[in-house]
Amino acid sequence: MAEAHQAVGFQFTVTPDGIDLHLSREVLKHIYLAGVTSWRKRAIRFKNGILTGVYPASPSSWLIVVVAIMSTMYARIDPSMGMIDSIKQTLAVSDYLTVQTQTIVSAILFATGLWLSLIFVLRYTLKVLLAYHGWIFEPHGHMSCSTRLWMRLVKMFSGRRPLLYSFQSSLPRLPVPRVSDTIKRYLESVRPLLDDEQYKQMEIVANDFKKTLAPKLQRYLVLKSWWATNYVSDWWEEYIYLRSRSPIMVNSNFYVMDLLYVTPTHWQAARAGNAVHAMLQYRRKLERGELAPVRALGVVPMCSYQMERMFNTTRIPGIETDFVQHLKDRKHLVVYHKGRFFRVGLYYGGRHLWPGELETQFQRILDDPSEPQPGELKLAALTAGERVPWARARLKYFSQGVNRASLEAIETAAFFLTLDDEAHGYDPEKLRSLDLYAKSLLHGKCYDRWFDKSFNLIAYKNGKLGLNAEHSWADAPIVGHMWEYVLATDCFQWGYTEDGHCRGDVNKDLLPPTKLQWDIPPECQEIIDSSYFLAKEIADDVDFHGCLFDDFGKGLIKKCRTSPDAFIQLALQLAHFRDKGEFCLTYESSMTRMFKEGRTETVRSCTNESTAFVRAMEDPDKSNEERLALFRRAAEKHQHMYRLAMTGSGIDRHLFCLYIVSKYLGIDSPFLKQVLSEPWRLSTSQTPQQQLNLVDFQKFPQHVSAGGGFGPVADDGYGVSYIIVGEHLITFHISSKFSSPETDSYRFGQNIRQAMLDIRALFNVKEKKMV
C-alpha cells in the first residue's frame, strides 16, 4: 500500500556482503521539501524580527545614514564632531586594515551608532505621544486642535506598514493610580447600593485603610510597576485564572458562534476543512508577525502580546496552580468524534494541507466504525471537573506508556477539533434554537470538548461551527480577531463547489488519521465518571437565552447622539431593576490594551446617575424631558467611567493588586477583603465586531456572527454578553442558573427588550429600516 511506503522512509537489511540500504525517493523528497519550508520560515521570521526590532526605522534607512556620513567626509565635513577620529584611534592599523579602510570602518561604526540613537529617539518620542490620552475624553465628533496635532505626530512617528509587534517597545506602561483617587471612585461606585448607615460605615473603613495600610502597599505596587512590564497582568492571570481549583467549564471558558443566518455548506467535513485551513493561514501570519496591529481610530496601536499564545497552547493542571504551556511549530491536530481521539497531520511535503485534503481526513474519521476504548468515551470530562483530581490523575495515570504519548498529542496539538454528532445553529422556525446552540458551545456533553486547550473548534453535523475558548491566556477580542478572519476566508476566499465540498485537488497518498491509544485502568475511570457527574450538574444548571434585538440598532442610537454602549448599559440597569426590584453591583469589561501587556479593567456601571435615571423611568410623575435629561447625565457618566478604565484609572485592578501585596506581606485588611468578596450579580461584556475589516457587511448583511457569551458569574445573578451587529441588530446572550429562584434568563431577555424600547421612546428620532 502507498501508506506503508510513506510510513517507512529508510529500509535496510543485513547481508553477508554488508548492509543493503534502500532509500525511498518519495520520502526523501518530502524530507527535502519540509526542510526547505522550515528554513524559509526561519528566514522570514528572522527578517520580520529585524524589521520589528528597528521599527519605526527600516534596514534601508541604515544605508541612507551611512551614505550620508560618507558623503560629508568626502566633502571634508566632520558631522561627528571628532567622534570618528576617536574611533579611528582605537582601531589598530595592520596589513588588512589600511588607513583608508580604518577611516571607512570608523565612519560606518559612527553611522550605525547614530542610526540606533535615532531609532531610540523615535521610539521614546512615540511612547511619550502614546501616553497622552486626552483624545479619548473629548466629545464624539468634536476634536480639539491639540488632539489633531497629536494625531498627526503619532502618524508621523508610527512609520509605514507596521508588523504585528512593531509597536510593542513603544507602548507605555500601565500607570498605578493614586490610592486617594481609587478610594474616592470606589466609594462613589457603592453609594447607590448602600443605605446611609451602611455607606457611613464603609467610608470609615475605606478612609482608615487609606491612612494606615494603603501607603505601604502602594509603595510595593509602584516598585513593581517600575520593574515589571505590567503591574496587573501576571497576577491577574495567576490568581484569577490559574490558581482557581474549581471547574473551568462554564465558570471560566467562553464561546463564540458561527454566522447567524448563513451556512456556506451543510457538509460537516467540508466546513471543518475550510475552517482549519483558514486557521493555519492565520497561524502562519501570526507566527511570522505579518498581521497588521489593531489601532484605535486607525492611529493608536493596541498591544499584541496576548496573540502570541493563540495556537499550540494548553492549560496544564496542577495541584496548587495550573500553568500555560505554549509551544511552536506543532504540525498536527487532535480530532474528537463519538468518543474516539484521532491525530491528524497538518502538513504534506512542507506545506499546509489544502481544504479538500483536510475534508478527506475528517471524512475518514466520520466514516471510522471503531468503538471507543475503555474509559475513552468520557475522558475529556477530566478537563471539565475540578482541577486537583485532574492534576492527580494526570500524574498517576498519564505520565507513562501509551497514555502519556496520547495525552502529549492532545496537549501539543495546534488546537482541538470536535466533529459533533449533533446539529445546532440559529433557526427562526425552531423554539430556543439559539439557546441550545449556546449551551452546546459552552459545555457540550461535558466530555466532548478538551476545555484545557486554548480553543476548541466545534463542527456540527449540519455544517455549523463554533468555538469554546479557555480564558487564562487571552481575552475574547483576541479570539474574535482570528474568528472573523476564519469566517471571511471560509466564505469569500475559498468557498465551496456546487455540491458543497471543498475546492481543489486532493493528494491520494495522505496518511490516514491515527487513532490515539489509551490504557485507562478502572480506578482512573472512576475519577473520569466523578468529574463527568460534577460537570453535568453544572451544565444542567445553566439557563441560557439568546435574544436577537432587531427593532433598532447602532444606526438609530447614534442619531440619539449618545454612545451605543452607554445606551445598552442603561437599558440593562433598567431591565435588572424591573426584574429584581433592586440595583446590584454591575461588572462591565473594558480593555486596557493601549498599554503594554494590558488586558482588562472593570467599569462599574451601576452609578448614582444611572439609578436616578432608572427611578425616573419607573416614576409616572416624571416627564419625558426630565427622564431624557437624567439619561444624558447617566450616559455621560458611564462614558467617563469607561474612559477612565481604558486609560489605567479604573478601580478594581488597583484594589486587586493591593490585596495581593497585602497577602504576600501577611497583612489583613478588612477593607480589601470586603471589596474582593462583593458579588457581581450582573456581569456584562461587549463582543467587538468587524475588527479586521475583511468583509463589507453593508454589502453582505447576512454574513454576521451572533457573537459569543459566557456563564453566570454569581449563583443568583446574570451574565450578559452583547454584540452590536452592523447598524440594525443587537444580540444578547443571557445566562443564569436554574437553581436560583431569583433569576430567569428568558424573563430578563424580555425585560431588556422592553427597556431598550422604552428608552428609545424618549428620543424623537426615526430609523431607516434595512430592505
DOTI-115202 format. One line per 2 residues: number of its first residue (from 1); for each residue z, x, y of C-alpha. Coordinates in steps of 0.05 Angstrom, whole numbers, always signed. Each point is the difference from the previous one (the first is absolute). Layout:
NUM> Z,X,Y; ...
***
This chain:
1> +0,+0,+0; -12,+21,+72
3> +75,-8,+15; +18,+51,-53
5> -45,+52,+30; +28,-13,+69
7> +71,+7,-25; -9,+68,-31
9> -33,+51,+45; +12,+62,-41
11> -5,+2,-76; +9,+62,-41
13> +6,+20,-74; +23,+64,-33
15> -53,+32,-46; -1,+66,-39
17> -44,+28,+54; +49,-18,+56
19> +10,-61,+45; -60,-46,+6
21> +7,-32,+70; -39,-62,+20
23> -1,-23,+72; -17,-71,+22
25> -50,+5,+56; +14,-71,+23
27> +75,+14,+8; -13,+68,+32
29> -45,-36,+50; +56,-48,+18
31> +50,+57,+5; -47,+34,+48
33> -10,-63,+42; +75,-13,+2
35> +12,+71,+24; -53,-6,+54
37> +31,-66,+23; +69,+30,+1
39> -20,+60,+41; -41,-44,+47
41> +62,-43,+10; +42,+61,+14
43> -51,+26,+50; -2,-67,+37
45> +76,-4,+2; +3,+72,+26
47> -52,-16,+53; +36,-64,+21
49> +66,+37,-1; -28,+50,+50
51> -28,-56,+44; +67,-35,+0
53> +38,+64,+11; -37,+19,+64
55> -9,-72,+27; -14,-20,+56
57> -40,+64,+3; -54,+17,-50
59> -18,+64,-38; -63,+6,+42
61> +43,+2,+63; +29,+66,-26
63> -70,+30,+2; -10,-26,+70
65> +64,+33,+24; -19,+66,-35
67> -69,+0,+32; +29,-16,+68
69> +50,+58,-4; -53,+49,-25
71> -47,-22,+56; +53,+14,+54
73> +12,+69,-30; -74,+18,+4
75> +3,-23,+73; +58,+50,+9
77> +50,-56,+13; +66,+1,-37
79> +25,-72,-8; +58,+24,-43
81> +33,+37,+58; +9,+63,-42
83> +19,-33,-67; -65,+21,-34
85> +14,+73,+19; +71,-7,-28
87> -29,-26,-66; -50,+59,-1
89> +57,+49,+4; +32,-28,-63
91> -64,+9,-40; -10,+70,-26
93> -70,+31,+8; -31,+24,-65
95> -67,+10,-33; -3,-74,-14
97> +28,-23,+67; -39,+31,+57
99> +20,-10,+73; -53,-54,+8
101> +22,-36,-63; +72,+7,+24
103> -18,-35,+65; -36,-56,-36
105> +57,-11,-49; +50,+0,+57
107> -40,-52,+38; -7,-44,-61
109> +75,+4,-13; +15,-18,+72
111> -50,-57,-1; +31,-27,-65
113> +70,+2,+31; -26,-34,+62
115> -34,-53,-42; +64,-14,-40
117> +40,-4,+64; -49,-51,+28
119> +7,-41,-63; +76,+1,+7
121> -5,-21,+73; -48,-57,-17
123> +45,-25,-55; +63,+5,+42
125> -34,-36,+57; -23,-55,-47
127> +70,-6,-29; +28,-8,+71
129> -52,-53,+15; +14,-38,-64
131> +74,-1,+16; -16,-47,+58
133> +8,-73,-21; -3,-35,+67
135> -67,-30,-19; +30,-43,-54
137> +48,-35,+50; -55,-21,+47
139> -23,-73,+0; -60,-13,-44
141> -65,+6,+39; +34,+33,+60
143> -5,+76,-7; +28,+42,+56
145> -37,+58,+31; +49,+50,-29
147> -12,-28,-70; -76,+4,+10
149> +7,+72,+20; +45,+14,-59
151> -51,-31,-48; -55,+43,+27
153> +42,+62,-9; +18,-19,-71
155> -73,-11,-16; -18,+67,+32
157> +53,+39,-39; -12,-37,-65
159> -65,+35,-15; -59,-29,-38
161> -5,-26,-71; +72,+10,-22
163> +17,+1,-74; +56,-39,-32
165> +54,+52,+12; -28,+31,+64
167> +55,-30,+45; +60,+13,-45
169> +23,+62,+38; -9,-35,+67
171> +41,-62,-15; +68,-3,+36
173> +66,-4,-39; +38,-64,-5
175> +53,+2,+55; +73,-16,-13
177> +22,-57,+46; +64,+5,+40
179> +59,-32,-35; +17,-42,+61
181> -70,-30,+2; +1,-16,-75
183> +69,-32,+4; -21,-41,+61
185> -63,-25,-36; +39,-15,-63
187> +51,-42,+36; -55,-37,+35
189> -35,-14,-67; +61,-31,-33
191> +23,-41,+60; -38,-63,-20
193> +29,+3,-70; +74,+5,+19
195> +47,-47,+36; +39,+26,+60
197> +60,+24,-40; -42,+34,-54
199> -42,+34,+53; +61,+25,+38
201> +27,+30,-64; -67,+33,-14
203> -2,+29,+70; +68,+32,-11
205> -21,+31,-67; -67,+24,+28
207> +30,+31,+63; +55,+33,-40
209> -54,+32,-44; -39,+22,+61
211> +60,+35,+30; +30,+32,-63
213> -46,+14,-60; -69,-8,+30
215> -3,+65,+42; +16,+43,-61
217> -50,-36,-45; -53,+2,+54
219> +6,+76,+8; -17,+9,-74
221> -57,-48,+6; -30,+35,+61
223> +7,+66,-38; -39,-30,-58
225> -54,-26,+47; -10,+72,+25
227> -5,+28,-70; -34,-54,-41
229> -70,-28,+13; +28,-71,+4
231> +74,-15,+3; -8,-68,-36
233> -55,+2,-52; +29,+44,-54
235> +67,-37,+0; -35,-67,+3
237> -42,+17,-62; +59,+28,-38
239> +56,-50,+16; -39,-65,+10
241> -48,+10,-57; +12,+57,-49
243> +76,-7,-7; -3,-74,-12
245> +19,-14,-73; -23,-73,-1
247> -68,-22,-26; -58,+18,+47
249> -43,-59,-25; +6,-56,+51
251> +56,+36,+37; -43,+58,+26
253> -72,-2,-23; -51,-42,+39
255> -68,-29,-14; -69,-5,+34
257> -51,-54,-15; -75,+1,-11
259> -52,-34,+45; +23,-71,+13
261> -65,-40,-7; -49,+48,-34
263> -3,+26,-72; -60,+48,-4
265> -3,-5,-76; +37,-36,-54
267> -8,+57,-50; +69,+31,-5
269> -24,+69,-23; -55,+3,+53
271> +47,-17,+58; +50,+52,-25
273> -57,+51,-6; -22,-7,+72
275> +72,-1,+26; +21,+62,-39
277> -62,+38,+22; +14,-18,+73
279> +71,+24,-8; -25,+66,-28
281> -46,+8,+60; +59,-14,+46
283> +43,+50,-37; -53,+53,+8
285> -4,-12,+75; +76,+0,+3
287> +10,+65,-38; -52,+34,+42
289> +30,-28,+64; -67,-30,+20
291> +25,-68,+20; +4,-13,+75
293> +72,-6,+25; +23,-69,+22
295> +8,-4,+76; +32,-54,+41
297> -47,-24,+55; -49,+48,-31
299> +38,+57,+35; +72,+9,-23
301> +2,+32,-70; +46,-27,-55
303> +35,+46,-50; -39,+7,-65
305> +56,+31,-41; +13,-60,-44
307> -72,+0,-25; +9,+66,-37
309> +36,-32,-59; -44,-61,-11
311> -31,+23,-65; +28,+39,-60
313> +70,-21,+19; +57,-30,-41
315> +73,-17,+14; +39,+36,-54
317> +66,-33,-20; +66,+38,+3
319> +72,-14,-15; +25,+6,+72
321> -66,+2,+38; -74,-5,-14
323> -52,+49,+27; -73,-7,+19
325> -47,+43,-42; -66,+15,+33
327> -56,+40,-33; -71,+19,+17
329> -67,-4,-33; +20,-46,-58
331> -64,-23,-34; +22,-60,-41
333> +23,-71,+7; +47,-40,-45
335> -20,-71,-16; +44,-56,-28
337> -29,-59,-38; +37,-48,-46
339> +57,+47,-15; -43,+63,-12
341> -4,+62,+44; -66,+38,+6
343> -17,+66,+32; -68,-1,+36
345> -33,+63,+27; -27,-7,+70
347> -49,+59,+1; -62,+19,-38
349> -36,+66,+11; +41,+14,+62
351> -15,-66,+34; +35,-67,+5
353> -20,-53,-50; -49,-49,+31
355> +22,-73,+6; -43,-20,-60
357> +31,+54,-42; +70,-23,+19
359> -20,-71,-17; -22,+23,-69
361> +67,+35,-11; +40,-60,+22
363> -42,-47,-42; +14,+44,-61
365> +74,-11,+13; -9,-75,+8
367> -38,-2,-66; +50,+43,-37
369> +32,-44,-54; +59,+45,-16
371> +72,-25,+4; +56,+32,+41
373> +44,+49,-37; +73,-17,-12
375> +35,-1,+68; -64,+11,+39
377> -13,-72,+23; +58,-3,+50
379> +9,+75,+11; -15,-5,+75
381> +60,-47,+7; +41,+64,+4
383> -28,+11,+70; +18,-72,+19
385> +73,+4,-18; +59,+39,+26
387> -12,+74,+13; +57,+32,-39
389> -18,-29,-69; -72,+19,+12
391> +19,+71,+20; +44,+9,-62
393> -53,-29,-46; -52,+46,+31
395> +44,+61,-14; +18,-21,-71
397> -62,-31,-28; -59,+25,+42
399> +15,+74,+7; -38,+25,-61
401> -56,-15,-49; -52,-54,+9
403> +45,-40,+46; +4,+58,+49
405> -75,+11,-1; -15,-74,+11
407> +52,-7,+55; -28,+62,+34
409> -69,-31,-3; +26,-61,+38
411> +42,+38,+51; -55,+50,+16
413> -56,-51,+4; -37,-11,+66
415> +28,-71,-1; +13,-57,-49
417> -50,-55,-17; +18,-66,-33
419> -56,-41,-31; +38,-65,+4
421> -13,-55,-51; +14,-55,+51
423> -43,-29,+55; +27,-3,+71
425> -23,-6,+72; -3,-50,+55
427> -32,-66,-20; +5,-59,+49
429> -11,-48,-58; +62,+24,-37
431> +71,-14,+22; +41,+62,+15
433> -56,+48,-20; +19,+49,+56
435> +74,-4,-20; -14,+17,-73
437> -48,+55,+21; +54,+32,+44
439> +53,-4,-55; -48,+31,-50
441> -14,+58,+47; +73,+10,+17
443> +29,+1,-71; -52,-24,-51
445> +31,-9,-68; +51,+54,+17
447> -30,+47,-52; -74,+5,+19
449> +8,+43,+63; +26,+71,+3
451> +44,-12,+62; +15,+75,+8
453> -72,+19,+17; -19,+7,+73
455> -43,-62,-11; -26,-44,-56
457> -70,-29,+4; -2,-68,-34
459> -67,-28,-23; +3,-72,-23
461> -46,-30,-53; -36,-43,+53
463> -19,+62,+42; +56,-5,+52
465> +38,+64,+19; +67,+18,+31
467> +50,+56,+9; +73,+10,-15
469> +27,+59,+39; +64,+41,-6
471> +34,+6,+68; +36,+67,+3
473> -60,+44,+12; -32,-40,+56
475> -2,-66,+39; -48,-58,-7
477> -50,+20,+56; -15,+64,-39
479> -19,-39,-62; -38,-49,+45
481> -45,+56,+24; -22,+17,-70
483> -6,-73,-22; -46,-20,+57
485> -44,+60,-16; -3,-22,-73
487> -18,-72,+16; -53,+19,+50
489> -31,+53,-46; +1,-48,-59
491> -36,-56,+37; -45,+35,+50
493> -16,+68,-29; -4,-6,-76
495> -7,-74,-13; -21,-29,-67
497> -62,-18,-39; -24,-73,-3
499> +39,-11,-64; +64,+29,+31
501> +3,+69,-31; +7,+67,+35
503> -63,+34,+25; -26,+67,-25
505> -14,+34,-66; +53,+12,-54
507> +7,+65,-39; +3,-20,-74
509> +37,+64,-20; +65,-17,+36
511> +62,+11,-42; +34,-67,-13
513> +69,-14,+30; +57,+32,-39
515> +55,-46,-24; +69,+29,+17
517> +46,+9,-60; +73,-19,-1
519> +58,+10,-49; +53,-46,+29
521> +64,-6,-42; +38,-67,-6
523> +55,+26,+47; -51,+11,+55
525> -31,-68,-14; +67,-32,+14
527> +3,+34,+68; -71,-24,+14
529> +20,-71,-18; +62,+4,+44
531> -42,+24,+59; -50,-55,-12
533> +52,-56,-2; +30,+25,+65
535> -68,+5,+33; -21,-68,-26
537> +63,-31,+31; -17,+32,+67
539> -73,-22,-3; +16,-71,-20
541> +46,-6,+60; -54,+17,+50
543> -25,-61,+39; -67,+14,+34
545> -43,-39,+47; -66,+22,+31
547> -18,-36,+64; -70,+3,+30
549> +8,-20,+72; -70,-16,+27
551> +17,-51,+56; -10,+58,+49
553> +5,+76,+0; +2,+62,+42
555> -57,-25,+44; +39,-58,+28
557> +65,+38,+4; -34,+52,+44
559> -23,-56,+46; +74,-17,+8
561> +8,+70,+29; +53,+20,-49
563> +7,+48,-58; -21,-30,-67
565> +58,+36,-34; +51,-27,+50
567> -30,-70,-7; +9,+3,-76
569> +69,+30,+3; +24,-55,+46
571> -31,-51,-46; +40,+31,-57
573> +64,-5,+40; -14,-74,+14
575> -19,-13,-73; +63,+34,-26
577> +45,-39,+47; -32,-65,-23
579> +5,+22,-72; +73,+22,-1
581> +29,-26,+65; +22,+69,+23
583> -25,+68,+23; +3,+63,-41
585> -9,+75,+5; -75,+10,-3
587> -37,+62,-22; -71,+16,+23
589> -31,+65,-22; -32,+44,+53
591> -34,+66,-11; +20,+67,+32
593> -62,+39,-22; -14,+24,+71
595> +53,+52,-19; -7,+54,-53
597> +18,-27,-69; +21,-66,+31
599> +8,-61,-44; +32,-64,+26
601> +51,-29,+47; +32,-69,+3
603> -13,-51,+55; +58,-49,+4
605> -40,-62,+15; +59,-47,+10
607> +19,+9,+73; +36,-38,+55
609> -67,-19,+29; -30,-24,-67
611> +61,-43,-16; -2,-31,+70
613> -73,-18,-11; +14,-30,-69
615> +57,-43,+27; -45,-24,+56
617> -53,-20,-51; +52,-42,-36
619> +28,-30,+63; -38,-65,+17
621> +25,+4,+72; -38,+65,+13
623> -69,-4,+31; -60,+38,-26
625> +0,+41,+64; +71,+23,-14
627> -16,+14,-73; -62,+40,+20
629> +39,+42,+50; +52,+15,-54
631> -55,+16,-50; -32,+51,+47
633> +67,+32,+13; +15,+4,-75
635> -70,+27,-15; +6,+54,+52
637> +69,+19,-27; -28,+6,-70
639> -58,+43,+23; +48,+45,+37
641> +43,+7,-63; -62,+16,-41
643> -22,+53,+49; +68,+32,+0
645> -1,+3,-76; -70,+31,-2
647> +20,+54,+51; +63,+23,-37
649> +51,-41,+38; +17,-50,-55
651> +69,-18,-24; +4,+2,-75
653> -28,+68,-21; +46,+35,+49
655> +61,-37,-26; -22,+12,-72
657> -4,+75,+11; +67,+1,+36
659> +29,-35,-62; -30,+53,-46
661> +30,+56,+42; +68,-36,-3
663> -4,-3,-76; -17,+74,-5
665> +60,+16,+44; +46,-47,-39
667> +13,-42,+63; +13,-74,-8
669> -30,-42,+57; +16,-75,-1
671> -55,-12,+51; -55,+35,-39
673> +24,-30,-65; -5,-70,+30
675> -69,+13,+31; -29,+26,-66
677> +28,-59,-40; -29,-55,+43
679> -50,-41,-41; -71,-11,+25
681> -9,-74,-17; -69,-1,+32
683> -42,+62,-15; -70,+2,+29
685> -59,+46,+2; -71,-2,+27
687> -56,+27,-43; -53,+35,+44
689> -72,-22,-9; -66,+38,+6
691> +29,+68,+14; -61,+38,-24
693> -50,-44,+36; -47,+4,-59
695> -22,-72,+1; -22,-46,+56
697> +44,-59,-17; -33,-41,+54
699> -65,+6,-39; +35,-8,-68
701> +57,-48,+13; +11,-14,-74
703> +13,+73,-16; +73,+0,+21
705> +62,+18,-39; +61,-46,-2
707> +44,+62,+11; +62,+11,-42
709> +73,-14,-6; +68,+19,-28
711> +60,-30,-33; +61,-30,+36
713> +49,+50,+29; +62,-44,+0
715> +22,-47,-56; +4,-58,+49
717> -56,+21,+47; -76,+2,+9
719> -51,+56,-3; -61,-14,+43
721> -62,+43,+4; -57,-24,+44
723> -70,+25,+16; -42,-20,+60
725> -69,-7,-31; -55,+3,+52
727> +3,-50,+57; +13,-65,-37
729> +46,+10,-60; +72,+23,-12
731> +28,+5,-70; +74,-1,-17
733> +31,+26,-65; +69,-30,-7
735> +50,+20,-52; +71,-24,-17
737> +43,-12,-62; +3,-63,-41
739> +74,+15,-13; +17,-11,+73
741> +12,-73,+19; -12,+18,+73
743> -72,+23,-6; -67,-31,-20
745> -63,+41,+13; -46,-60,+3
747> +46,-36,+49; +4,+61,+43
749> -76,+6,+0; -6,-71,+25
751> +52,+15,+54; -41,+61,+22
753> -63,-41,+4; +34,-53,+43
755> +33,+52,+44; -68,+33,+13
757> -30,-67,+20; +59,-19,+44
759> -3,+66,+38; -75,-7,+6
761> +11,-69,+34; +36,+34,+58
763> -65,+32,+23; -59,-35,+31
765> -54,+41,-36; -52,-17,-52
767> -29,+41,-56; -73,+1,-17
769> -3,-13,-75; -43,+42,-46
771> -61,-33,-28
***
